[in-house]
Amino acid sequence: MTDFTCDHIQPSQIGHPLFDLSNKLAARIRARQQRRKLAELMALDRKTLRDIGLTRKDVAQTLAQPLSVDAQTELYRIAYLNGRNLM
């Protein structure tokens, strides 16, 4: 997997529009990759999803969130609110 972040930040780059844009683009790419991985949960059967404490509705709700929402954290939040334990 390719990491699109810059580890070496020059003081002149902080707040630079192109640097900000590249960070936003990298965050969007990571979010889309995470969503693709979570979409694979929809292929699991109902029993398997129940065994890990989720439903198809939970996964669908998470995938429907905007990319600015961390999908993995959202799944944990939904499971917690439903009184489930993912661990």
PDB file of N, CA, C and O in Angstrom:
ATOM      1  N   MET A   1       0.849  -1.164   0.000  1.00  0.00           N
ATOM      2  CA  MET A   1       0.000   0.000   0.000  1.00  0.00           C
ATOM      3  C   MET A   1       0.898   1.232   0.000  1.00  0.00           C
ATOM      4  O   MET A   1       1.925   1.261   0.678  1.00  0.00           O
ATOM      5  N   THR A   2       0.519   2.210  -0.736  1.00  0.00           N
ATOM      6  CA  THR A   2       1.305   3.429  -0.860  1.00  0.00           C
ATOM      7  C   THR A   2       0.815   4.458   0.138  1.00  0.00           C
ATOM      8  O   THR A   2      -0.388   4.684   0.270  1.00  0.00           O
ATOM      9  N   ASP A   3       1.738   5.076   0.833  1.00  0.00           N
ATOM     10  CA  ASP A   3       1.389   6.144   1.770  1.00  0.00           C
ATOM     11  C   ASP A   3       1.649   7.468   1.077  1.00  0.00           C
ATOM     12  O   ASP A   3       2.763   7.738   0.628  1.00  0.00           O
ATOM     13  N   PHE A   4       0.616   8.288   0.994  1.00  0.00           N
ATOM     14  CA  PHE A   4       0.712   9.538   0.265  1.00  0.00           C
ATOM     15  C   PHE A   4       1.064  10.722   1.149  1.00  0.00           C
ATOM     16  O   PHE A   4       1.012  11.865   0.695  1.00  0.00           O
ATOM     17  N   THR A   5       1.418  10.473   2.392  1.00  0.00           N
ATOM     18  CA  THR A   5       1.749  11.576   3.279  1.00  0.00           C
ATOM     19  C   THR A   5       3.225  11.903   3.180  1.00  0.00           C
ATOM     20  O   THR A   5       4.032  11.070   2.769  1.00  0.00           O
ATOM     21  N   CYS A   6       3.562  13.090   3.549  1.00  0.00           N
ATOM     22  CA  CYS A   6       4.942  13.562   3.517  1.00  0.00           C
ATOM     23  C   CYS A   6       5.489  13.547   4.936  1.00  0.00           C
ATOM     24  O   CYS A   6       4.959  14.224   5.817  1.00  0.00           O
ATOM     25  N   ASP A   7       6.550  12.774   5.160  1.00  0.00           N
ATOM     26  CA  ASP A   7       7.125  12.679   6.498  1.00  0.00           C
ATOM     27  C   ASP A   7       8.065  13.840   6.808  1.00  0.00           C
ATOM     28  O   ASP A   7       8.316  14.141   7.975  1.00  0.00           O
ATOM     29  N   HIS A   8       8.576  14.481   5.791  1.00  0.00           N
ATOM     30  CA  HIS A   8       9.541  15.558   5.982  1.00  0.00           C
ATOM     31  C   HIS A   8       8.891  16.882   5.611  1.00  0.00           C
ATOM     32  O   HIS A   8       8.836  17.251   4.437  1.00  0.00           O
ATOM     33  N   ILE A   9       8.406  17.584   6.607  1.00  0.00           N
ATOM     34  CA  ILE A   9       7.711  18.844   6.376  1.00  0.00           C
ATOM     35  C   ILE A   9       8.688  19.993   6.586  1.00  0.00           C
ATOM     36  O   ILE A   9       9.307  20.119   7.643  1.00  0.00           O
ATOM     37  N   GLN A  10       8.811  20.804   5.589  1.00  0.00           N
ATOM     38  CA  GLN A  10       9.632  22.000   5.694  1.00  0.00           C
ATOM     39  C   GLN A  10       8.774  23.123   6.274  1.00  0.00           C
ATOM     40  O   GLN A  10       7.590  23.212   5.951  1.00  0.00           O
ATOM     41  N   PRO A  11       9.339  23.977   7.117  1.00  0.00           N
ATOM     42  CA  PRO A  11       8.566  25.076   7.696  1.00  0.00           C
ATOM     43  C   PRO A  11       7.870  25.933   6.640  1.00  0.00           C
ATOM     44  O   PRO A  11       6.788  26.462   6.892  1.00  0.00           O
ATOM     45  N   SER A  12       8.472  26.076   5.473  1.00  0.00           N
ATOM     46  CA  SER A  12       7.860  26.892   4.428  1.00  0.00           C
ATOM     47  C   SER A  12       6.642  26.210   3.802  1.00  0.00           C
ATOM     48  O   SER A  12       5.845  26.860   3.125  1.00  0.00           O
ATOM     49  N   GLN A  13       6.496  24.881   4.031  1.00  0.00           N
ATOM     50  CA  GLN A  13       5.379  24.143   3.453  1.00  0.00           C
ATOM     51  C   GLN A  13       4.131  24.196   4.322  1.00  0.00           C
ATOM     52  O   GLN A  13       3.029  23.977   3.818  1.00  0.00           O
ATOM     53  N   ILE A  14       4.270  24.474   5.584  1.00  0.00           N
ATOM     54  CA  ILE A  14       3.127  24.490   6.485  1.00  0.00           C
ATOM     55  C   ILE A  14       2.185  25.597   6.053  1.00  0.00           C
ATOM     56  O   ILE A  14       2.574  26.761   5.956  1.00  0.00           O
ATOM     57  N   GLY A  15       0.947  25.221   5.797  1.00  0.00           N
ATOM     58  CA  GLY A  15      -0.048  26.182   5.376  1.00  0.00           C
ATOM     59  C   GLY A  15      -0.010  26.493   3.887  1.00  0.00           C
ATOM     60  O   GLY A  15      -0.813  27.288   3.398  1.00  0.00           O
ATOM     61  N   HIS A  16       0.906  25.881   3.173  1.00  0.00           N
ATOM     62  CA  HIS A  16       0.973  26.097   1.728  1.00  0.00           C
ATOM     63  C   HIS A  16      -0.222  25.400   1.080  1.00  0.00           C
ATOM     64  O   HIS A  16      -0.518  24.254   1.419  1.00  0.00           O
ATOM     65  N   PRO A  17      -0.912  26.067   0.160  1.00  0.00           N
ATOM     66  CA  PRO A  17      -2.116  25.490  -0.448  1.00  0.00           C
ATOM     67  C   PRO A  17      -1.892  24.127  -1.115  1.00  0.00           C
ATOM     68  O   PRO A  17      -2.745  23.246  -1.007  1.00  0.00           O
ATOM     69  N   LEU A  18      -0.771  23.945  -1.794  1.00  0.00           N
ATOM     70  CA  LEU A  18      -0.521  22.652  -2.433  1.00  0.00           C
ATOM     71  C   LEU A  18      -0.253  21.555  -1.411  1.00  0.00           C
ATOM     72  O   LEU A  18      -0.655  20.408  -1.605  1.00  0.00           O
ATOM     73  N   PHE A  19       0.423  21.904  -0.329  1.00  0.00           N
ATOM     74  CA  PHE A  19       0.676  20.937   0.730  1.00  0.00           C
ATOM     75  C   PHE A  19      -0.647  20.534   1.394  1.00  0.00           C
ATOM     76  O   PHE A  19      -0.882  19.353   1.651  1.00  0.00           O
ATOM     77  N   ASP A  20      -1.502  21.516   1.668  1.00  0.00           N
ATOM     78  CA  ASP A  20      -2.822  21.232   2.256  1.00  0.00           C
ATOM     79  C   ASP A  20      -3.653  20.359   1.323  1.00  0.00           C
ATOM     80  O   ASP A  20      -4.314  19.418   1.763  1.00  0.00           O
ATOM     81  N   LEU A  21      -3.614  20.673   0.045  1.00  0.00           N
ATOM     82  CA  LEU A  21      -4.364  19.905  -0.939  1.00  0.00           C
ATOM     83  C   LEU A  21      -3.870  18.463  -1.007  1.00  0.00           C
ATOM     84  O   LEU A  21      -4.673  17.533  -1.084  1.00  0.00           O
ATOM     85  N   SER A  22      -2.553  18.277  -0.977  1.00  0.00           N
ATOM     86  CA  SER A  22      -2.020  16.912  -1.041  1.00  0.00           C
ATOM     87  C   SER A  22      -2.407  16.114   0.199  1.00  0.00           C
ATOM     88  O   SER A  22      -2.674  14.917   0.092  1.00  0.00           O
ATOM     89  N   ASN A  23      -2.443  16.743   1.370  1.00  0.00           N
ATOM     90  CA  ASN A  23      -2.872  16.041   2.583  1.00  0.00           C
ATOM     91  C   ASN A  23      -4.340  15.665   2.514  1.00  0.00           C
ATOM     92  O   ASN A  23      -4.722  14.574   2.938  1.00  0.00           O
ATOM     93  N   LYS A  24      -5.171  16.562   1.980  1.00  0.00           N
ATOM     94  CA  LYS A  24      -6.601  16.261   1.847  1.00  0.00           C
ATOM     95  C   LYS A  24      -6.821  15.134   0.848  1.00  0.00           C
ATOM     96  O   LYS A  24      -7.664  14.263   1.066  1.00  0.00           O
ATOM     97  N   LEU A  25      -6.075  15.147  -0.231  1.00  0.00           N
ATOM     98  CA  LEU A  25      -6.179  14.089  -1.227  1.00  0.00           C
ATOM     99  C   LEU A  25      -5.748  12.750  -0.640  1.00  0.00           C
ATOM    100  O   LEU A  25      -6.404  11.735  -0.875  1.00  0.00           O
ATOM    101  N   ALA A  26      -4.669  12.734   0.111  1.00  0.00           N
ATOM    102  CA  ALA A  26      -4.197  11.497   0.744  1.00  0.00           C
ATOM    103  C   ALA A  26      -5.233  10.971   1.730  1.00  0.00           C
ATOM    104  O   ALA A  26      -5.456   9.762   1.799  1.00  0.00           O
ATOM    105  N   ALA A  27      -5.860  11.847   2.485  1.00  0.00           N
ATOM    106  CA  ALA A  27      -6.896  11.430   3.439  1.00  0.00           C
ATOM    107  C   ALA A  27      -8.091  10.842   2.701  1.00  0.00           C
ATOM    108  O   ALA A  27      -8.669   9.853   3.151  1.00  0.00           O
ATOM    109  N   ARG A  28      -8.460  11.430   1.592  1.00  0.00           N
ATOM    110  CA  ARG A  28      -9.584  10.920   0.802  1.00  0.00           C
ATOM    111  C   ARG A  28      -9.265   9.540   0.233  1.00  0.00           C
ATOM    112  O   ARG A  28     -10.121   8.656   0.226  1.00  0.00           O
ATOM    113  N   ILE A  29      -8.035   9.356  -0.244  1.00  0.00           N
ATOM    114  CA  ILE A  29      -7.619   8.060  -0.785  1.00  0.00           C
ATOM    115  C   ILE A  29      -7.661   6.996   0.305  1.00  0.00           C
ATOM    116  O   ILE A  29      -8.153   5.892   0.071  1.00  0.00           O
ATOM    117  N   ARG A  30      -7.151   7.315   1.498  1.00  0.00           N
ATOM    118  CA  ARG A  30      -7.191   6.360   2.614  1.00  0.00           C
ATOM    119  C   ARG A  30      -8.630   6.015   2.987  1.00  0.00           C
ATOM    120  O   ARG A  30      -8.935   4.852   3.249  1.00  0.00           O
ATOM    121  N   ALA A  31      -9.513   7.003   3.016  1.00  0.00           N
ATOM    122  CA  ALA A  31     -10.917   6.767   3.370  1.00  0.00           C
ATOM    123  C   ALA A  31     -11.582   5.854   2.341  1.00  0.00           C
ATOM    124  O   ALA A  31     -12.341   4.959   2.712  1.00  0.00           O
ATOM    125  N   ARG A  32     -11.309   6.068   1.068  1.00  0.00           N
ATOM    126  CA  ARG A  32     -11.903   5.224   0.030  1.00  0.00           C
ATOM    127  C   ARG A  32     -11.366   3.792   0.106  1.00  0.00           C
ATOM    128  O   ARG A  32     -12.117   2.841  -0.109  1.00  0.00           O
ATOM    129  N   GLN A  33     -10.082   3.631   0.408  1.00  0.00           N
ATOM    130  CA  GLN A  33      -9.514   2.292   0.567  1.00  0.00           C
ATOM    131  C   GLN A  33     -10.169   1.582   1.748  1.00  0.00           C
ATOM    132  O   GLN A  33     -10.488   0.396   1.668  1.00  0.00           O
ATOM    133  N   GLN A  34     -10.364   2.307   2.831  1.00  0.00           N
ATOM    134  CA  GLN A  34     -11.004   1.733   4.011  1.00  0.00           C
ATOM    135  C   GLN A  34     -12.442   1.325   3.692  1.00  0.00           C
ATOM    136  O   GLN A  34     -12.892   0.264   4.123  1.00  0.00           O
ATOM    137  N   ARG A  35     -13.163   2.155   2.945  1.00  0.00           N
ATOM    138  CA  ARG A  35     -14.542   1.830   2.577  1.00  0.00           C
ATOM    139  C   ARG A  35     -14.602   0.571   1.715  1.00  0.00           C
ATOM    140  O   ARG A  35     -15.505  -0.249   1.882  1.00  0.00           O
ATOM    141  N   ARG A  36     -13.651   0.411   0.798  1.00  0.00           N
ATOM    142  CA  ARG A  36     -13.633  -0.794  -0.035  1.00  0.00           C
ATOM    143  C   ARG A  36     -13.454  -2.040   0.819  1.00  0.00           C
ATOM    144  O   ARG A  36     -14.093  -3.064   0.578  1.00  0.00           O
ATOM    145  N   LYS A  37     -12.588  -1.949   1.813  1.00  0.00           N
ATOM    146  CA  LYS A  37     -12.373  -3.090   2.706  1.00  0.00           C
ATOM    147  C   LYS A  37     -13.630  -3.386   3.516  1.00  0.00           C
ATOM    148  O   LYS A  37     -13.998  -4.548   3.690  1.00  0.00           O
ATOM    149  N   LEU A  38     -14.287  -2.346   4.009  1.00  0.00           N
ATOM    150  CA  LEU A  38     -15.501  -2.556   4.788  1.00  0.00           C
ATOM    151  C   LEU A  38     -16.646  -3.079   3.936  1.00  0.00           C
ATOM    152  O   LEU A  38     -17.504  -3.807   4.436  1.00  0.00           O
ATOM    153  N   ALA A  39     -16.674  -2.723   2.664  1.00  0.00           N
ATOM    154  CA  ALA A  39     -17.719  -3.214   1.767  1.00  0.00           C
ATOM    155  C   ALA A  39     -17.645  -4.732   1.626  1.00  0.00           C
ATOM    156  O   ALA A  39     -18.651  -5.375   1.327  1.00  0.00           O
ATOM    157  N   GLU A  40     -16.470  -5.305   1.836  1.00  0.00           N
ATOM    158  CA  GLU A  40     -16.321  -6.754   1.780  1.00  0.00           C
ATOM    159  C   GLU A  40     -17.139  -7.442   2.877  1.00  0.00           C
ATOM    160  O   GLU A  40     -17.477  -8.619   2.750  1.00  0.00           O
ATOM    161  N   LEU A  41     -17.455  -6.723   3.939  1.00  0.00           N
ATOM    162  CA  LEU A  41     -18.291  -7.296   5.000  1.00  0.00           C
ATOM    163  C   LEU A  41     -19.682  -7.645   4.492  1.00  0.00           C
ATOM    164  O   LEU A  41     -20.324  -8.555   5.017  1.00  0.00           O
ATOM    165  N   MET A  42     -20.156  -6.925   3.467  1.00  0.00           N
ATOM    166  CA  MET A  42     -21.483  -7.194   2.920  1.00  0.00           C
ATOM    167  C   MET A  42     -21.556  -8.574   2.267  1.00  0.00           C
ATOM    168  O   MET A  42     -22.649  -9.118   2.102  1.00  0.00           O
ATOM    169  N   ALA A  43     -20.432  -9.138   1.899  1.00  0.00           N
ATOM    170  CA  ALA A  43     -20.405 -10.460   1.271  1.00  0.00           C
ATOM    171  C   ALA A  43     -20.532 -11.593   2.301  1.00  0.00           C
ATOM    172  O   ALA A  43     -20.790 -12.743   1.944  1.00  0.00           O
ATOM    173  N   LEU A  44     -20.349 -11.255   3.564  1.00  0.00           N
ATOM    174  CA  LEU A  44     -20.457 -12.280   4.610  1.00  0.00           C
ATOM    175  C   LEU A  44     -21.917 -12.650   4.831  1.00  0.00           C
ATOM    176  O   LEU A  44     -22.815 -11.828   4.643  1.00  0.00           O
ATOM    177  N   ASP A  45     -22.142 -13.901   5.234  1.00  0.00           N
ATOM    178  CA  ASP A  45     -23.526 -14.306   5.509  1.00  0.00           C
ATOM    179  C   ASP A  45     -23.987 -13.732   6.851  1.00  0.00           C
ATOM    180  O   ASP A  45     -23.180 -13.266   7.656  1.00  0.00           O
ATOM    181  N   ARG A  46     -25.284 -13.777   7.069  1.00  0.00           N
ATOM    182  CA  ARG A  46     -25.896 -13.152   8.248  1.00  0.00           C
ATOM    183  C   ARG A  46     -25.338 -13.724   9.555  1.00  0.00           C
ATOM    184  O   ARG A  46     -25.086 -12.987  10.508  1.00  0.00           O
ATOM    185  N   LYS A  47     -25.149 -15.042   9.585  1.00  0.00           N
ATOM    186  CA  LYS A  47     -24.647 -15.681  10.807  1.00  0.00           C
ATOM    187  C   LYS A  47     -23.241 -15.188  11.143  1.00  0.00           C
ATOM    188  O   LYS A  47     -22.946 -14.891  12.301  1.00  0.00           O
ATOM    189  N   THR A  48     -22.381 -15.099  10.144  1.00  0.00           N
ATOM    190  CA  THR A  48     -21.014 -14.634  10.367  1.00  0.00           C
ATOM    191  C   THR A  48     -21.010 -13.183  10.857  1.00  0.00           C
ATOM    192  O   THR A  48     -20.283 -12.834  11.787  1.00  0.00           O
ATOM    193  N   LEU A  49     -21.825 -12.350  10.223  1.00  0.00           N
ATOM    194  CA  LEU A  49     -21.928 -10.957  10.677  1.00  0.00           C
ATOM    195  C   LEU A  49     -22.409 -10.895  12.121  1.00  0.00           C
ATOM    196  O   LEU A  49     -21.887 -10.120  12.922  1.00  0.00           O
ATOM    197  N   ARG A  50     -23.399 -11.707  12.448  1.00  0.00           N
ATOM    198  CA  ARG A  50     -23.912 -11.724  13.825  1.00  0.00           C
ATOM    199  C   ARG A  50     -22.826 -12.171  14.805  1.00  0.00           C
ATOM    200  O   ARG A  50     -22.735 -11.654  15.918  1.00  0.00           O
ATOM    201  N   ASP A  51     -22.002 -13.139  14.382  1.00  0.00           N
ATOM    202  CA  ASP A  51     -20.910 -13.619  15.236  1.00  0.00           C
ATOM    203  C   ASP A  51     -19.908 -12.513  15.568  1.00  0.00           C
ATOM    204  O   ASP A  51     -19.317 -12.514  16.648  1.00  0.00           O
ATOM    205  N   ILE A  52     -19.715 -11.569  14.642  1.00  0.00           N
ATOM    206  CA  ILE A  52     -18.789 -10.463  14.925  1.00  0.00           C
ATOM    207  C   ILE A  52     -19.526  -9.227  15.437  1.00  0.00           C
ATOM    208  O   ILE A  52     -18.934  -8.160  15.597  1.00  0.00           O
ATOM    209  N   GLY A  53     -20.833  -9.387  15.694  1.00  0.00           N
ATOM    210  CA  GLY A  53     -21.591  -8.321  16.339  1.00  0.00           C
ATOM    211  C   GLY A  53     -22.143  -7.259  15.407  1.00  0.00           C
ATOM    212  O   GLY A  53     -22.398  -6.133  15.835  1.00  0.00           O
ATOM    213  N   LEU A  54     -22.331  -7.601  14.138  1.00  0.00           N
ATOM    214  CA  LEU A  54     -22.835  -6.622  13.176  1.00  0.00           C
ATOM    215  C   LEU A  54     -24.028  -7.163  12.411  1.00  0.00           C
ATOM    216  O   LEU A  54     -24.298  -8.364  12.423  1.00  0.00           O
ATOM    217  N   THR A  55     -24.729  -6.273  11.752  1.00  0.00           N
ATOM    218  CA  THR A  55     -25.788  -6.638  10.812  1.00  0.00           C
ATOM    219  C   THR A  55     -25.474  -5.972   9.478  1.00  0.00           C
ATOM    220  O   THR A  55     -24.630  -5.080   9.402  1.00  0.00           O
ATOM    221  N   ARG A  56     -26.159  -6.413   8.432  1.00  0.00           N
ATOM    222  CA  ARG A  56     -25.988  -5.760   7.134  1.00  0.00           C
ATOM    223  C   ARG A  56     -26.405  -4.296   7.212  1.00  0.00           C
ATOM    224  O   ARG A  56     -25.815  -3.435   6.559  1.00  0.00           O
ATOM    225  N   LYS A  57     -27.419  -4.026   8.011  1.00  0.00           N
ATOM    226  CA  LYS A  57     -27.886  -2.648   8.182  1.00  0.00           C
ATOM    227  C   LYS A  57     -26.775  -1.787   8.787  1.00  0.00           C
ATOM    228  O   LYS A  57     -26.573  -0.650   8.360  1.00  0.00           O
ATOM    229  N   ASP A  58     -26.059  -2.317   9.770  1.00  0.00           N
ATOM    230  CA  ASP A  58     -24.950  -1.576  10.383  1.00  0.00           C
ATOM    231  C   ASP A  58     -23.889  -1.228   9.344  1.00  0.00           C
ATOM    232  O   ASP A  58     -23.413  -0.095   9.285  1.00  0.00           O
ATOM    233  N   VAL A  59     -23.527  -2.208   8.529  1.00  0.00           N
ATOM    234  CA  VAL A  59     -22.499  -1.986   7.513  1.00  0.00           C
ATOM    235  C   VAL A  59     -22.998  -0.986   6.473  1.00  0.00           C
ATOM    236  O   VAL A  59     -22.267  -0.080   6.073  1.00  0.00           O
ATOM    237  N   ALA A  60     -24.254  -1.156   6.035  1.00  0.00           N
ATOM    238  CA  ALA A  60     -24.809  -0.247   5.030  1.00  0.00           C
ATOM    239  C   ALA A  60     -24.862   1.192   5.545  1.00  0.00           C
ATOM    240  O   ALA A  60     -24.557   2.126   4.804  1.00  0.00           O
ATOM    241  N   GLN A  61     -25.248   1.373   6.815  1.00  0.00           N
ATOM    242  CA  GLN A  61     -25.287   2.710   7.400  1.00  0.00           C
ATOM    243  C   GLN A  61     -23.895   3.331   7.431  1.00  0.00           C
ATOM    244  O   GLN A  61     -23.727   4.524   7.180  1.00  0.00           O
ATOM    245  N   THR A  62     -22.918   2.515   7.739  1.00  0.00           N
ATOM    246  CA  THR A  62     -21.545   3.013   7.801  1.00  0.00           C
ATOM    247  C   THR A  62     -21.036   3.409   6.418  1.00  0.00           C
ATOM    248  O   THR A  62     -20.401   4.452   6.260  1.00  0.00           O
ATOM    249  N   LEU A  63     -21.314   2.586   5.432  1.00  0.00           N
ATOM    250  CA  LEU A  63     -20.861   2.892   4.073  1.00  0.00           C
ATOM    251  C   LEU A  63     -21.574   4.109   3.501  1.00  0.00           C
ATOM    252  O   LEU A  63     -21.060   4.745   2.581  1.00  0.00           O
ATOM    253  N   ALA A  64     -22.744   4.445   4.025  1.00  0.00           N
ATOM    254  CA  ALA A  64     -23.502   5.598   3.541  1.00  0.00           C
ATOM    255  C   ALA A  64     -23.001   6.923   4.128  1.00  0.00           C
ATOM    256  O   ALA A  64     -23.395   7.993   3.665  1.00  0.00           O
ATOM    257  N   GLN A  65     -22.148   6.853   5.127  1.00  0.00           N
ATOM    258  CA  GLN A  65     -21.626   8.066   5.749  1.00  0.00           C
ATOM    259  C   GLN A  65     -20.686   8.791   4.785  1.00  0.00           C
ATOM    260  O   GLN A  65     -20.107   8.163   3.899  1.00  0.00           O
ATOM    261  N   PRO A  66     -20.530  10.108   4.951  1.00  0.00           N
ATOM    262  CA  PRO A  66     -19.573  10.831   4.104  1.00  0.00           C
ATOM    263  C   PRO A  66     -18.144  10.337   4.351  1.00  0.00           C
ATOM    264  O   PRO A  66     -17.847   9.766   5.400  1.00  0.00           O
ATOM    265  N   LEU A  67     -17.274  10.564   3.378  1.00  0.00           N
ATOM    266  CA  LEU A  67     -15.884  10.106   3.502  1.00  0.00           C
ATOM    267  C   LEU A  67     -15.152  10.784   4.657  1.00  0.00           C
ATOM    268  O   LEU A  67     -14.122  10.285   5.111  1.00  0.00           O
ATOM    269  N   SER A  68     -15.661  11.899   5.131  1.00  0.00           N
ATOM    270  CA  SER A  68     -15.019  12.584   6.251  1.00  0.00           C
ATOM    271  C   SER A  68     -15.197  11.821   7.562  1.00  0.00           C
ATOM    272  O   SER A  68     -14.503  12.099   8.540  1.00  0.00           O
ATOM    273  N   VAL A  69     -16.120  10.861   7.586  1.00  0.00           N
ATOM    274  CA  VAL A  69     -16.361  10.043   8.778  1.00  0.00           C
ATOM    275  C   VAL A  69     -15.484   8.796   8.702  1.00  0.00           C
ATOM    276  O   VAL A  69     -15.468   8.108   7.681  1.00  0.00           O
ATOM    277  N   ASP A  70     -14.758   8.506   9.774  1.00  0.00           N
ATOM    278  CA  ASP A  70     -13.930   7.303   9.836  1.00  0.00           C
ATOM    279  C   ASP A  70     -14.868   6.091   9.934  1.00  0.00           C
ATOM    280  O   ASP A  70     -15.530   5.893  10.952  1.00  0.00           O
ATOM    281  N   ALA A  71     -14.917   5.288   8.874  1.00  0.00           N
ATOM    282  CA  ALA A  71     -15.877   4.196   8.786  1.00  0.00           C
ATOM    283  C   ALA A  71     -15.653   3.125   9.856  1.00  0.00           C
ATOM    284  O   ALA A  71     -16.614   2.585  10.404  1.00  0.00           O
ATOM    285  N   GLN A  72     -14.407   2.824  10.149  1.00  0.00           N
ATOM    286  CA  GLN A  72     -14.131   1.805  11.164  1.00  0.00           C
ATOM    287  C   GLN A  72     -14.620   2.268  12.533  1.00  0.00           C
ATOM    288  O   GLN A  72     -15.255   1.508  13.263  1.00  0.00           O
ATOM    289  N   THR A  73     -14.323   3.507  12.873  1.00  0.00           N
ATOM    290  CA  THR A  73     -14.781   4.052  14.149  1.00  0.00           C
ATOM    291  C   THR A  73     -16.293   4.092  14.193  1.00  0.00           C
ATOM    292  O   THR A  73     -16.891   3.841  15.240  1.00  0.00           O
ATOM    293  N   GLU A  74     -16.917   4.405  13.075  1.00  0.00           N
ATOM    294  CA  GLU A  74     -18.378   4.452  13.013  1.00  0.00           C
ATOM    295  C   GLU A  74     -18.988   3.072  13.258  1.00  0.00           C
ATOM    296  O   GLU A  74     -20.012   2.966  13.932  1.00  0.00           O
ATOM    297  N   LEU A  75     -18.377   2.019  12.724  1.00  0.00           N
ATOM    298  CA  LEU A  75     -18.880   0.665  12.991  1.00  0.00           C
ATOM    299  C   LEU A  75     -18.792   0.321  14.474  1.00  0.00           C
ATOM    300  O   LEU A  75     -19.715  -0.266  15.039  1.00  0.00           O
ATOM    301  N   TYR A  76     -17.689   0.684  15.091  1.00  0.00           N
ATOM    302  CA  TYR A  76     -17.566   0.450  16.537  1.00  0.00           C
ATOM    303  C   TYR A  76     -18.631   1.241  17.307  1.00  0.00           C
ATOM    304  O   TYR A  76     -19.209   0.733  18.268  1.00  0.00           O
ATOM    305  N   ARG A  77     -18.884   2.478  16.884  1.00  0.00           N
ATOM    306  CA  ARG A  77     -19.876   3.308  17.555  1.00  0.00           C
ATOM    307  C   ARG A  77     -21.273   2.704  17.417  1.00  0.00           C
ATOM    308  O   ARG A  77     -22.022   2.638  18.392  1.00  0.00           O
ATOM    309  N   ILE A  78     -21.619   2.269  16.219  1.00  0.00           N
ATOM    310  CA  ILE A  78     -22.935   1.668  15.991  1.00  0.00           C
ATOM    311  C   ILE A  78     -23.089   0.409  16.834  1.00  0.00           C
ATOM    312  O   ILE A  78     -24.128   0.204  17.461  1.00  0.00           O
ATOM    313  N   ALA A  79     -22.058  -0.435  16.851  1.00  0.00           N
ATOM    314  CA  ALA A  79     -22.110  -1.661  17.640  1.00  0.00           C
ATOM    315  C   ALA A  79     -22.255  -1.346  19.128  1.00  0.00           C
ATOM    316  O   ALA A  79     -22.998  -2.023  19.839  1.00  0.00           O
ATOM    317  N   TYR A  80     -21.556  -0.333  19.590  1.00  0.00           N
ATOM    318  CA  TYR A  80     -21.656   0.064  20.997  1.00  0.00           C
ATOM    319  C   TYR A  80     -23.080   0.542  21.319  1.00  0.00           C
ATOM    320  O   TYR A  80     -23.657   0.162  22.337  1.00  0.00           O
ATOM    321  N   LEU A  81     -23.624   1.367  20.446  1.00  0.00           N
ATOM    322  CA  LEU A  81     -24.978   1.878  20.679  1.00  0.00           C
ATOM    323  C   LEU A  81     -26.016   0.766  20.636  1.00  0.00           C
ATOM    324  O   LEU A  81     -27.051   0.858  21.297  1.00  0.00           O
ATOM    325  N   ASN A  82     -25.751  -0.282  19.868  1.00  0.00           N
ATOM    326  CA  ASN A  82     -26.658  -1.418  19.811  1.00  0.00           C
ATOM    327  C   ASN A  82     -26.417  -2.395  20.956  1.00  0.00           C
ATOM    328  O   ASN A  82     -27.096  -3.416  21.060  1.00  0.00           O
ATOM    329  N   GLY A  83     -25.448  -2.079  21.813  1.00  0.00           N
ATOM    330  CA  GLY A  83     -25.168  -2.937  22.957  1.00  0.00           C
ATOM    331  C   GLY A  83     -24.376  -4.176  22.605  1.00  0.00           C
ATOM    332  O   GLY A  83     -24.439  -5.183  23.311  1.00  0.00           O
ATOM    333  N   ARG A  84     -23.635  -4.107  21.520  1.00  0.00           N
ATOM    334  CA  ARG A  84     -22.831  -5.242  21.100  1.00  0.00           C
ATOM    335  C   ARG A  84     -21.381  -5.008  21.469  1.00  0.00           C
ATOM    336  O   ARG A  84     -20.952  -3.882  21.722  1.00  0.00           O
ATOM    337  N   ASN A  85     -20.649  -6.090  21.493  1.00  0.00           N
ATOM    338  CA  ASN A  85     -19.217  -6.003  21.772  1.00  0.00           C
ATOM    339  C   ASN A  85     -18.472  -6.619  20.588  1.00  0.00           C
ATOM    340  O   ASN A  85     -18.633  -7.805  20.300  1.00  0.00           O
ATOM    341  N   LEU A  86     -17.659  -5.815  19.903  1.00  0.00           N
ATOM    342  CA  LEU A  86     -16.919  -6.319  18.747  1.00  0.00           C
ATOM    343  C   LEU A  86     -15.641  -7.058  19.133  1.00  0.00           C
ATOM    344  O   LEU A  86     -15.079  -7.769  18.300  1.00  0.00           O
ATOM    345  N   MET A  87     -15.185  -6.918  20.317  1.00  0.00           N
ATOM    346  CA  MET A  87     -13.903  -7.519  20.703  1.00  0.00           C
ATOM    347  C   MET A  87     -14.111  -8.945  21.148  1.00  0.00           C
ATOM    348  O   MET A  87     -13.151  -9.624  21.514  1.00  0.00           O
TER     349      MET A  87
END
